Amino acid sequence: MKLRGLGAFAAVLVLICAATVIHLAVAHAEGKHAFGVDDYSEMRSAHAAAVSPDSRSILYAAGSVGKSGSASKHDWYLMDSTPTEPRNAHKLDLPADFEPAGFTKDGAALYGTYTVNHAGQLAIVPFDATRPTQIVALPNGIKAAIISPDGKRFLILADPRKKDPLDGVHTIVENDETSLYVVDVDGANGGWWCPSLVDVTDVAWSSDSSQIAVVTQFPKIGHHDIHSFVDVCSASGARRVAEIPNGTAGIAWVNGGAELAFTSTTTPTITAEHVWTVPAAGGKAVDRTPNLAGTATTLEGDAAGDVWVEMHKGVITEIDRFADGKLTTAFTYPGGIVNGLPVSSPFVPVGGRVLAFNVGDPAHSTNVAIANDSTLTKLTHEGDDTLSNVTLGQVRIVHWTSKQGIKLEGIVTFPPDFVQGTKYKFLVFPHGGPEANDQFEFDAFARFIAGMGYVVLQPEYRGSTGYGQDFLSSIYQHFGDRAYADVDSATDFAIEQGWADPNRLAIFGWSAGGFMTSWTVTQTQRYKAAIEGAGITDWLSFIPTSDTWQVDYDARLQEKDPRPMLQFSAVQFVDRVTTPLLILHGEADVRVPTFQGREYYVLLAERGKTVRMVTYPGSGHFPSLAEQRRDIFNELAAWLKIYNP
């Protein structure tokens, strides 16, 4: 189980000019329209959350962004796990502040997080409304809860410190802490296990419920290099298993409990990419997938003893099985992706195991599917009603070779009325991360911009996951030259294909894609309009002030020589900017602090550049309010209409 975070039709695949093509409707049918902001607000999606102990029911959430209030609001449903029609699903009447995580072992209740006095607490909510809700409260609330395989105890991840009596008056700047609190399901016998472990990122119960595999990491404040530690924790204390001189993701018991598996790396970039194991008794960690062509981003074990790995292969995500020290493909979703690890019952299956998945493709929103042998069958169809009124253009996976000889891949989205041989307005859309990738699923931004008559290309530049260790790690200390060259080559490719009008080019990106936008307009004048969302503009100040590790960009110490951090900082080259730039940023962003955008804006404005900055009150790295998200789409559309008509 992973703690940290920060964030969619059956298709025919045709190989044309090294491009995988999904054929979608391209003619504007009567009564249909291009994908717009209201469609974004109304389009629902569904996500599997848990499978019942008898494996006969799937708990899932369904909802839409909406037009006001929280963009994460949703309803909860129980659905038969058997792939029959009509689908038997019913909406649950749950407390408004309750977020379920799973079932109790008797299947009579759900457990999860209940918000009490602005803090989430562990709650058990029975399906029988005549029974009371049980709440286990801790001083600082909880971050997550995981039931044990025997169903007798909960492992709670929570801040162990006493509540600050002046909370709300002041904020003490210090690292967050996360420790392990174990309590019986009836709320009795609660206590902190292994209190020395205070920076927990991943946990996994042993099959006999007596031990917990725990991953901790150096907290950011007070350390320059990231290290991870694997411990086995029980009621009697912690036992150190291994130290990993890098970041990790996921943890699972394998080989009958004799080993522990996780994902990690040996490269300067800290994104986990290979599957590793270490003896549970302690010893040397071993990379089990040294020649992996894709990227193993994380893993998790299940009650049946299988270990599932989220595998990026280019822009496709599949689920692999790790067994006997090897990875094999287990589940793929034709024409799209598997979105995240499978969901199953945490208890040993009695009548047969059920695996639930979240799947998506470029023509549908994310929905719930179930495994039938190695085939995934979609059970929900949220969002289809909205998209039935929308005309969508083609989406293709394309390949090209840059001027530097780098083989690259990307996703191109065409406008609904696209005609081959006609040149269109063009927007290059680099992804965030940067150690991430674009997924072959429904992308609301790409669809929205394509609906405005643009060809949109999302390039998988060096530093992206899905292409192996060397491709990913080559971004280290080279985000501003290698990755930039790859992104710019995507625009060259679109022009060469005859899709893009070279006189009507634009660029847009968020986070690391925001950096790429802010940097690009200092390097070239080819783009007529640019939109930068929450982008890095000054590496010297960004690396130490972001809320999470950023040494995968450059780990050199700034006091030794600040020039490496300055060489790719857009604020150092503001005089070169001629492209009209829109800056969008959350006012409460701690991932990329808001001053990054403000500094760039002020420097550009005082030099008479065409620039506009819009900030979102209370917003983090991406707004959580529907009104703010809708405004981002509207600001983007207005800017493009003015400066790249």
N, C-alpha and C positions, 0 to 999 in steps of 0.2 A: 504494500500500500504506500503510495507516494503522497507526501505532505504538500510540497510547495507547488505553486502554480504561477503564472505569470509570472492565450488563449488562447451539392447536397442532393426506372423506366428501363426498361431493358434496352440495351444499346447494341448497335451493330458496329463492330470494329473493322475498319478498312485501312489497309496499309497503302498509303499514297505518298511518294516522295519522302520516305522516312518519317511520315506523320501518321499517328493514330487518330482516326476521325470518328467522332460521334455524330451521326446524322440526326439533326433536330429540325423541327419545323422552321422554315426560313421565310415563308410568305406571311404577310399580315392578314390573317383570317379575319373575316368580318366580326366586329365586336371585340377583337383582341387588341392589346397594346403592348408596348415595350415595357420591360421591368422598371418600375419606378419606386419612389420612396414609400408610397402607401403599400405596395406589394411587399416590400421589405418589412414593414411594420406588421402586416397581417399574416405573412407566411409562417405557418406553424411547423415545428419539428418535434421529434420524439427521441428520448434517450432512455435506454434500459438502465435500471438502478440496482435491481436485486432479483434473485430467483428464490421461490419459496422452498422450504425444507423438503417437501415431497416432489419438488421440481414440476409441479403442475401449473404454477402461475408465475407470471413475470410482472414485477413492479416497474412501471416506467413513468417518466414525466413528459408532459406535452404542453407546449405553449408557443407564444410568439413574442417578438420584441414589444409589440403594442405601440400606441401613440403617446402615452404618458406614463409617468411613474417608473418603477423598476423594470428594466429591460430583461431581467432574469425571472420574472414571475411565470409560474406554470401550474398546471393541474396534475394530480397524481391518479394513476389508473392501475387496476389489476386486469391482466389479460391471460387467457388460456395459453399455455406454452405449446399446445399441439397445433400444427399448421392446418387448421380446418377453416371452412367458410360456412356461414358467416362468422366473423371474428367475435368471440365472446369477451368483451372488455367492459368494465364499468368504472365510473369515476368514484374516487374515495372521498368521503367527507372527513377531512383531517383538520386539526387546528391550523389556523392561518399562519402561525409562527413555527410550525413543525416541518422539518426537512428530513424525511426518512432516509435511512442508509441501508436497512436490511430487515430481515425477519428474526424473531426469536425462534428457538429450536422447535417449540411446539406449534409454530405457525399461527398462533393466536394473536400476535401483536407485531407491530413494527417498532424498531428502535431507530433513533436518530438524534438530531439536534433541535432543541426547542429554545427559542429566544426568550429569555427572562431578564428583565431590567437591562436590556441592550447587550446581554451576554448569552452565547449559546451554551446550553447545558444538555447533558444526556437525558433523554426521555424515552420511555416505553409507552406507546399508545396502543391499547387493545382494539381489535376490530369490533368487539362487543362494547357498545357505547355505555353499558351499565357499569363497566369496570373502570376504576379510576386510572388516570395517567400517572405513571411513576416517574419522578425526576430525581436524578443524582446531580447535585450542584457543587461546583468547585469555585473558589474565590475569583479566579480570572476567566471562568467559563472553560469550554473545551474547544479543541480544534478538529477532532475526529474521534470516532469510537469504532472498535472492531470486536465482534463477538468471537469467542474462542470456538474451536472445532467441536468441543463437547457441549457447547451451548450454555456453560455454567458461569462464565465470567465475561466481563468486558475489559478490553484494553482501551484506555482513554489517553489520548495525546493532549496535553494541556501545559500551560505555563505554571510551574510549581511555586512561583514566588508569591508572597503575600500581596494583596491588593494595595496599591498606592492610595493612601487616604486623601491625597491631593490630586487624584486623577480627575481631569477636567479643569483643574486650575493650572497645572503645569504638566509638561511631558519631559521625562528624563530620557535623554538620548543614550541608548544602550542597545545591545543585541537582544533580539527576541530569544526566549527560551522555550523549549519543548521537552517535556519529560513524560515518563510512563506512569499512569495511575491505573491500578487493577482493582476491580470491584466485582463482587458476586452480582448475578443478574437481579437479585432481589434488593440490591443496594447495600448489602452488609459486607463487612470485612474489607473495606476499601483501604488502600494504602499506596504509597509511592514505591515502585520497584526500581532498583538500580538508580538511586538518586544522583549518582555521579554523572549519569548520561543526561545532559541538559540541552543538547543541540540535535535532537532526533529528526531525521528526514524520512526514513523508511523503516517499516516493521513487518514481521511475518510470524504468526503463531506456529509452533511446532505441531505436528499431527496429533500428539497426545495432550496438547494444551498445557504442558508444564513449563515450556520455555518460549522465549521470544527472540527471534533474530532481529538485531537492531543496527541500523546505520546512523552514525552521527557524522557531522562535518564541522570543521573549524567555522565559527561564526565570522562574518565578514569584518566587523570592527575589531581591530587588534591583531589582524593577520593580513599578510600580503598574498600568500600562496594558499590555495585550497587543498585540504587533505580530508580524506574520509576514513572512518574507522568502523570495523565490523565487530560487534559484540554479541554474545549470547547471554540473555538476561533471564533470571528466574527469581523466585521469592527470596532466595538466599544471596543474591547479588549478581554482579556482572563479571563476565569472563571475556577478556580481549581475544579476538580471533585473528584479526589482521588490520594493518594500516595500509591504506591505498593512497599513494601520493598524487591524487587527482580527484575529480568529481566522480560520483556514481549515480545510478538510478535503479530503483527496484531492489528487492531482496526476496529470495525464495529458498526453501529447503528442497534439496534434490538428493537422489541416490539413497532413498530410504532414510533421509535425515543425516547421512554421513557427510554431506557437503552443503555449502551455501552458494547460490548463484546470484549474480548481479550484473549490471552492465557498467562499463567504465572505458577508459581510454589511456593511452600512454602519450598522447600528443599534447602540444601546448594549448590547443583549444580544449575546453573542459567538458564539452558535450559528450555524454556516454555514447559509445558506438559499437562496442564488441561485448560478447558474453564472456564473463569470467566466473571461475569457481574457486573456492577455498575450502579446505577441510573444516568441518564444524568444530573439530577439536583444536584447530589452530594450525597455521602453516603458511606456505607461500601461495599467493593468489596466482592463478594461471589463466592466460587468455586462451579460451577454447575456440575462438573464431578469428585467428590472426589474418586470414586472407579474405575477409568478408568483403563482397562487392557492394553491398548496401550498408545500411546503418541500423543496428539494433539499439533502439532508443531507450527501452525500459522492458521490464519483465515482471511476472507475477505467477505464483503457484496457485493451484486449486485443491479442493478437498480430495480429489481423485488421484492426486500426486503428479499431475501434469504441470509443466512449466510453460507458460505462453509468453512469447516475445513479440513486441511491436516492431515490425520490420519495415523500414523505408527502402523502397527500390525505385529510385527516381521519384516521380510524383505520385506513385502508387504505394499505398500502405496495405500490407497484408499481416496476417498473424502466423508466426512460425511456432513450432513445437521444439523445445530443447530437451533432448534425452540422450543418454549415453555419450555425453560430451559433444553432441552434434545438433545442428539446426536443420530442420526440414520444414518446407512450406506446409501449413495446415489448412488455412482458410484465406480465400481471396473473394472479392466481390466483383463479378464481371462488369466492366464498364464504369467502375468506380473504385471506392476505397472502403476498407474497414477502419472505422474511426475509433481507435482505442482498443484496449484489451477486452477479452470476453468477460461476461458476467455470469457467475454460476452460484449455486448454493454453497455457503462455507461449511456445510455439514456433509459427512460422507453420504453419497447418494444411495437411496434404498431401492427405488424403482427405476433407476436409470438416470444418468446425468443429463441435464439440459444446459446448453451454452447459449447465451443471448449476446447479440452484437449490435453495435450501432454502425449503420452503413449509409453511404451517400454517393451520389454521382452528379455530374454537371447539370442534370435536368430535374433533379428532385432534392428536396431538403433531407436532412439526416432523419433516418427512421430505424425502427427496431427489426432485427432479423434473428432467425434461429438456425442452428446448425442441424442439418440432416445429413449424417455422415460427413462428407467434406464439402457439401453444398450449403450455401446460405440462402434461406427463404425469407423474404421480407414479410413481416406481419402487420406493420402499421403503414399508413399512407398519408401521414400528416403533410400538409402543404400542397397536396395535389389539387385541392379545390381552388386555391389562389392561383397556382401556376397554369390551371386550365384556361384562364383568361389572359395569359401572357404569351407573347410571341418571343421565342428564344432563337438566337442564332447558333451556328455551329461552334463547337469547342473541339480543339485539336491538341494533341501532344506533338510538338515539333522538335526537330533537331537541326543543329547547324554547327559549323566550325568557325571560331572567331579568327580575326587577323593574327592573333598570337598562336593559333594552332590548337586552341582549347576546344574540345568537343563538348557542346552544351545542349541542354534540353530546356523546354519551356512549355507553357500552356497558353494557347492563343484563343481568345473569344472574339467572335465576329458579330457585327451588328445583325439584327434580324433580316434586313433586306440586302445582305451582302451579295455582290455580284463579282465573280472572278474577273480580273482585268480592270476593275475600277479602283482608283486610289481613294482611301478614306482618311479622315482624321485618325491620328494614332496616339496611343498612350502606353508607355512602358511602365510596368507596375511591379517594382522589386519588393520582395517579401521582407518581413521583419525577422528577428532572430539575433544575428544573421544565421546562426547555426540551427536552421530549420529548413522547411521547404514549402512550396505551394502544393496543395493536395488536389487530386483530380476529382473535385466535388463541386457543389454549387457555391460559387463565390459571389456574394451580393454586390460588392464593389465592382467587380469585373462586369457583371451582368448590367448593373446600373449604368456604367460608363458606355458599354457597348450599345445599350438602349438609346444613348444620345448620338449614335452614329459613328462610334469609334471602333477601330480594331484595337484590342487590348492584349498585350503580351506580358506574361509573367515569367521572367527568366530565372532559371536555377543557377545562379552564379557560384563561383568558387566560394566555399564556406557553407554550402547547402548540404543538408543530410540527404542520404539516398544514393550516394555515388562513391562510397568508400572513404577510407581513412585519409589518403593523400589529398583527395579533392577537398574534403572538409577542412583539414588542418592547414591547407595552403593559404587560408585567409589570415593566419596569424601574422600580425604586423604589416598586413598588406590589404586591408579592407579598402583603403582609398585608391589603390592602383589596380590590383588584380580583379577584385570584385567589380570595381567601377568599369574596367575595360570589358568585362563580361556583360554587364548590364547595357553598356553603350552598344556592344556588338548585337544585342537583341534588336535595337532600333535599326542598325545596318541591315540585319537579316530581313526585317519587315519591309524595308524599302526595296531590297533586292527581289523579294517575292512579288512586288507590285501591289502590296496591300496598303502601304503607308504613303501618304502624301508628304514628301520631305519638307514641305512648307507649312505643315500643320501638325507639329509634333508636341507632345506633352509628357510630363512625368509626374507620378504620384507614388508616395510610399509612407508607411507608418512605422515608427520605432526605428529599427535598423534600416528599413526602407525609407524612413524619414531622413536618416543620415544620408543615404544614397542620393536622395533628392536635393538636400541642402548642399551636398558636396558637388553633385553633377553640375549645378548651375554656376559653380566657380570654375569649372573645367571646360565648358563648352557653351556656345550661344545658340545651339541648334534648336533648342526647345522654346516654343512660344509661350508656354504656361507651365507652372510647376506648383504642386501642392505637397507640403511637408507636414506630416502629422507626428507629433511627439518625437522629433528627430534629435539625434546627437549633433551638435554643432561645434563643441569644444571638448576634445578628448582629455585635455589636461585637467579640467575640472570634473568631467563626467565620471571617469574611472573610479575615483575615490568617493564620489557622492551618491552614486546609484545605490539602491537598497540591496542589490545582489551582486555576486561576483562578476567582474568585468575584465579580469586579467587575461581572459582568452583573446582579447583584442591586442593587448601589449602588456607584459608583466614587468617591463623595465621600470626602475624607480625614477620618478620625475625629477627629484633633486640631483640625480647624477647627470641628467641631460634632458631637458624638457623638449628638445627638438623632435624626437620621434612622435610625441603626442601632438605637437603643433603641425606637423607636416600634412596631416589629413583633416585638420580642423577648418571648417568652412569660415569661421569667424576671422581667420587670418587672411582670407582672400576675398573679402566682401567687395573690394573695389572692382573685381572682375565680373560681378553679377550684372547681367542685363535682362535676364528672364523675369517677368512678373511672378512673384512668389507669394503664395498663401500659406501662412503658418497656423496650424491648429494644435492646441495643447491643453491638457487637463490641468487645472490650477492646483490639484493635490497629487500630482504625479510624483512618485518617489522612485520609480524605475528609471525614467529619464526626467530629472528634475526640471520644473517649468522654466527656470532661468536659462536653460539651454536655448529654448525658443525665443525668450525675451531678449537675450543678449544679441542674438542674430538679427532680430527685428530692429532693435534700436540702432545697431551699427549700419544696417541697410538703410533705414529711414533717414539717418543723419547725412547719408551720402546721396540722398535724393532718389534712391531706387524705388521701383514700384513694388510695394510690399504691404500686406495686410496680415494682422495677427488676431486670431479669435481664440479666447480661452474659455474653459468650461468649469464653472464654480463647483467645488466638491468632487470633481472628477479625478480619477486616478489615471493609469496609463491609457485606458480607453473608457469612455463614459459608460456608466451603468444606468443612466436615465434614458428612457426612450426619446424624450424631447431633444436631448443633446445629441443622440445618435442620428436622429432625423436631420438635425441642423447641420451635422457634418456632411451628409449627402447633399443638402441644399446649398451649402457654402461651396462645395466642390463643383457642383453643376453651374452655379453662377459664375465662378472664376473661369471655368473652361469656356463658357459662352461668351464672356467678355474678351478674353485674351487669346483664345484659339477658336474663333468662330468658324 
